[in-house]
Amino acid sequence: MLFDESLHLARVKQMLAAKYRRLAFISNSKPRREVLARKATFYQRQAVKLLSRIKLGTFANKIDHVLVPRIRKSVIPIVREYWHAMEPGGTGNLFVIGGVRFLITAAHVIDGAVDNGIAMYVPKYQTGELFQITGTRVRNKPLDIAALRFANDVAVRLNGYTFLTPDDTDCRRIVPPPGLYYSYGFPKLGAFASIAEAKIRMSGFPIQARPLERCARFLRRSPEYLWLHAYLNDCDLNGISGSAIWRSIADGESPASWKSDDAKIVAIETGTYERHTIIEGTRIRHAFRMITQEWPEFAPALQPYLAL
């Protein structure tokens, strides 16, 4: 919905709320007063919600210049070698947990390569030159989430990137609130003929979304997932699988006092639907739980976040 249309609709709902409040005030019937008061409350809430979205929409420009650069340095494209060509495989997020470096992504992004011995590559930060990554994988296939514990030689070659920590996440069990959410990934651009071509053509872009409100087909699924509506997207998002989903700001929070550090990762993207306008994500707490189950030595570093 365009800005002017949203503003006009919000004003209409405010007028309806005022009308029903006035009618409730002059009505002689108590049941009718109660009905009119409920209608006034309903329209007032609708108006507040629309105005809040308008504020977030204008605030998105600030996020693009402040939050996206922070996200970009911790996100990395994953490229697979397939039939002597280079094929974009998805997106991964760099984490350091207990002093050890990890790649956290969707399971389907790396499963095929790991299971079939296919080489995977990521770019160096400064030059974009691709190099092969190796490590030990752990996955939760039903929730489509995986982590790759980097081999020591791989971790050294990732200098220049920002490695996220559990402090950058929100692992609470509560449902993420309505507001503005961001993801940054690397959609597929077709197979690359060579590593050199992949270096030239790979680029990512941010996706803006809000929590999905009305779609029983998706919302009745497991609460282990987060469902978002990418209401501005008209691009093919195949390839962003594995990207982190960031809660940037909640409805009702003040954009004036917002800081980049207020944004937190709440989920890992695992799928898109309805022509790439609905985004599915597995909550990040399940990635951390999976890591502690596979490697108990990381429990002291992650348990405080999982206990929330």
C-alpha positions in Angstrom: 0.0 0.0 0.0 1.3 3.5 -1.0 2.2 6.0 1.7 -0.7 8.4 0.7 -3.2 5.6 0.7 -2.1 4.4 4.1 -2.3 7.9 5.6 -5.7 8.5 4.1 -7.0 5.1 5.4 -5.6 5.9 8.9 -7.4 9.2 8.9 -10.7 7.6 7.8 -10.4 5.1 10.7 -9.7 7.9 13.1 -12.9 9.6 11.9 -14.9 6.5 12.3 -13.6 6.0 15.8 -14.6 9.5 16.8 -18.0 9.0 15.2 -18.7 5.9 17.3 -17.4 7.5 20.5 -19.8 10.4 19.9 -22.8 8.1 19.2 -22.0 6.0 22.3 -21.9 9.2 24.4 -25.4 10.3 23.3 -27.0 6.9 23.2 -29.7 6.2 25.9 -29.3 2.4 25.6 -26.6 0.7 27.6 -26.2 -2.3 25.3 -26.0 0.0 22.3 -23.4 2.2 24.1 -21.3 -0.9 24.7 -21.5 -2.0 21.0 -20.6 1.5 19.8 -17.7 1.8 22.3 -16.3 -1.5 21.0 -16.5 -0.3 17.4 -14.8 3.0 18.4 -12.0 1.0 20.1 -11.6 -1.3 17.1 -11.2 1.6 14.6 -8.9 3.5 16.9 -6.6 0.5 17.1 -6.7 0.0 13.3 -5.7 3.7 12.9 -2.8 3.4 15.4 -1.5 0.3 13.6 -1.6 2.0 10.2 0.2 5.1 11.5 2.8 2.9 13.2 3.4 1.2 9.9 3.8 4.5 8.1 6.4 5.6 10.7 8.3 2.3 10.2 8.1 2.7 6.5 9.8 6.1 6.6 12.2 4.8 9.2 13.3 2.0 6.8 15.6 4.4 5.0 17.6 4.9 8.2 17.9 1.2 8.7 19.2 0.7 5.1 22.1 3.0 5.9 22.8 1.8 9.5 21.7 -1.8 10.0 22.4 -3.2 6.5 26.1 -2.5 6.6 26.3 -4.2 9.9 24.5 -7.3 8.6 26.4 -7.4 5.3 29.8 -8.0 7.1 28.5 -11.1 8.9 26.7 -12.7 5.9 28.5 -14.8 3.3 27.4 -16.4 0.0 27.9 -20.2 -0.3 28.9 -21.4 -3.8 29.0 -25.1 -4.8 31.1 -26.8 -7.5 28.6 -28.6 -9.8 29.5 -30.3 -13.1 32.7 -28.2 -13.4 30.7 -25.0 -12.9 30.1 -22.8 -9.9 26.5 -22.7 -8.6 25.2 -20.4 -5.9 24.0 -22.6 -3.1 22.6 -20.2 -0.5 23.6 -17.8 2.3 25.3 -18.4 5.6 25.9 -16.4 8.8 29.3 -16.2 10.6 29.3 -16.8 14.4 31.9 -17.2 17.0 30.9 -19.3 20.0 33.2 -20.1 22.9 36.1 -19.0 20.7 35.3 -21.3 17.9 34.0 -20.1 14.5 30.9 -21.5 12.9 28.7 -21.1 9.8 25.0 -21.3 10.6 22.6 -21.7 7.7 19.6 -23.8 6.4 20.3 -27.5 6.3 19.3 -27.9 2.7 21.9 -25.3 1.7 24.9 -27.5 2.6 23.4 -31.0 2.9 23.7 -32.0 -0.7 27.3 -30.8 -0.9 28.4 -32.5 2.4 26.5 -35.8 1.7 27.9 -36.1 -1.9 31.4 -34.8 -1.3 30.8 -31.6 -3.4 33.2 -28.8 -2.8 31.8 -25.6 -1.2 33.4 -22.1 -1.5 33.0 -18.7 0.1 34.7 -15.4 -0.9 37.5 -13.7 0.9 36.4 -10.4 2.4 38.9 -8.1 0.7 39.3 -9.6 -2.8 36.2 -11.7 -3.3 38.4 -14.6 -4.4 36.7 -17.9 -3.6 38.3 -20.6 -1.5 37.1 -24.0 -0.3 35.6 -24.4 3.1 35.7 -27.5 5.2 34.6 -28.5 8.7 32.2 -30.6 10.8 28.5 -30.4 10.1 25.6 -30.8 12.5 22.0 -30.5 11.4 18.4 -30.7 12.5 16.8 -31.9 9.3 13.1 -31.6 10.5 13.7 -27.9 11.3 16.0 -27.5 8.2 18.8 -25.8 10.1 22.5 -26.7 10.2 25.9 -25.5 11.5 29.4 -26.0 10.1 32.2 -25.9 12.6 35.0 -24.5 10.5 38.4 -26.2 10.3 41.2 -24.1 11.8 42.7 -23.2 8.4 39.3 -22.0 7.1 38.7 -19.7 10.1 42.0 -17.9 9.5 41.1 -17.1 5.9 37.9 -15.4 6.9 39.7 -12.4 8.4 37.9 -9.2 7.6 34.4 -10.5 8.2 32.4 -9.7 11.4 31.7 -12.8 13.4 28.4 -12.6 15.3 28.0 -13.8 18.9 25.0 -15.0 20.9 24.6 -11.4 22.2 23.5 -10.5 18.6 20.5 -12.9 18.9 17.1 -13.0 20.6 16.6 -16.6 21.8 13.5 -15.9 24.0 10.6 -18.3 23.6 8.1 -15.4 23.1 6.6 -14.8 19.7 8.5 -12.0 18.0 6.4 -8.8 18.1 4.9 -7.0 15.1 7.4 -4.6 13.6 10.0 -4.3 10.9 12.3 -7.3 10.1 15.3 -7.5 7.8 17.2 -10.3 6.0 20.2 -10.0 3.7 20.9 -12.8 1.3 22.3 -13.8 -2.1 19.6 -14.8 -4.6 20.6 -17.2 -7.4 21.9 -15.6 -10.6 22.4 -18.9 -12.5 25.4 -21.1 -12.7 28.9 -19.5 -13.0 31.3 -20.8 -15.6 34.3 -20.2 -13.3 35.4 -19.0 -10.0 36.4 -15.7 -11.6 32.9 -15.1 -13.0 31.4 -15.9 -9.6 33.6 -13.3 -8.0 32.3 -10.7 -10.4 28.6 -11.5 -10.4 27.8 -12.3 -6.7 26.0 -9.6 -4.8 23.5 -9.5 -2.0 20.5 -7.3 -1.2 18.3 -6.7 1.9 14.7 -7.9 2.2 12.2 -6.0 4.3 9.3 -7.8 5.9 6.6 -7.8 8.7 5.2 -10.7 10.7 2.5 -12.5 8.8 -0.9 -11.7 10.4 -3.6 -13.5 8.4 -2.9 -16.7 6.7 -4.1 -19.8 8.5 -2.4 -22.1 6.0 1.0 -21.0 7.4 0.2 -19.8 10.9 -1.3 -23.1 12.1 2.1 -24.7 11.7 4.6 -25.3 14.4 5.6 -22.3 16.6 9.2 -23.3 16.1 9.0 -21.2 12.9 8.7 -17.5 12.2 6.5 -16.4 9.3 7.0 -13.0 7.6 5.3 -11.1 4.8 7.8 -9.5 2.4 5.2 -7.0 1.3 7.6 -5.0 -1.0 9.3 -7.9 -2.6 8.9 -8.6 -6.3 12.2 -10.6 -6.9 13.0 -14.3 -7.0 14.5 -15.0 -3.6 15.8 -18.5 -4.4 19.3 -18.4 -2.9 18.6 -16.4 0.3 18.0 -19.7 2.2 20.1 -19.7 5.3 20.2 -15.9 5.8 19.6 -14.5 9.3 16.3 -12.8 10.0 16.8 -9.7 12.1 14.1 -8.0 14.2 15.0 -4.4 13.7 12.3 -2.4 15.5 8.9 -3.3 17.0 5.7 -1.4 16.5 5.4 1.3 19.1 9.1 1.7 19.7 10.6 5.1 19.1 12.6 5.4 15.8 14.3 8.5 17.3 16.0 6.4 20.0 16.7 3.4 17.9 20.3 2.1 17.6 21.9 -0.5 15.4 22.6 -2.6 18.4 18.9 -2.9 19.1 18.5 -5.2 16.1 18.7 -8.9 17.0 18.6 -12.2 15.0 15.5 -14.2 15.7 15.5 -16.8 13.0 17.3 -18.4 10.1 15.5 -18.3 6.7 14.5 -21.7 5.4 12.0 -21.1 2.6 9.8 -18.8 0.6 6.2 -19.2 -0.6 3.5 -17.3 -2.5 5.8 -16.0 -5.2 8.5 -15.2 -2.6 6.3 -12.8 -0.6 6.0 -15.1 2.4 9.2 -16.0 4.2 9.7 -19.0 6.6 12.4 -19.0 9.3 13.5 -21.5 12.0 14.0 -19.8 15.4 17.7 -19.2 16.2 17.4 -20.9 19.6 17.1 -24.3 17.8 20.4 -23.7 16.1 22.1 -23.1 19.5 20.4 -26.1 21.1 21.6 -28.3 18.2 25.2 -27.1 18.7 25.1 -27.8 22.5 23.7 -31.3 21.9 26.4 -32.1 19.4 29.3 -30.4 21.2 28.5 -30.2 25.0 31.6 -28.1 25.5 29.7 -25.1 24.1 26.8 -25.4 26.7 28.4 -22.9 29.1 28.5 -20.2 26.4 25.0 -20.9 25.0 22.9 -22.1 28.0 22.3 -18.6 29.4 20.6 -17.6 26.1 18.6 -20.9 25.8 17.3 -20.4 29.4 15.5 -17.2 28.5 
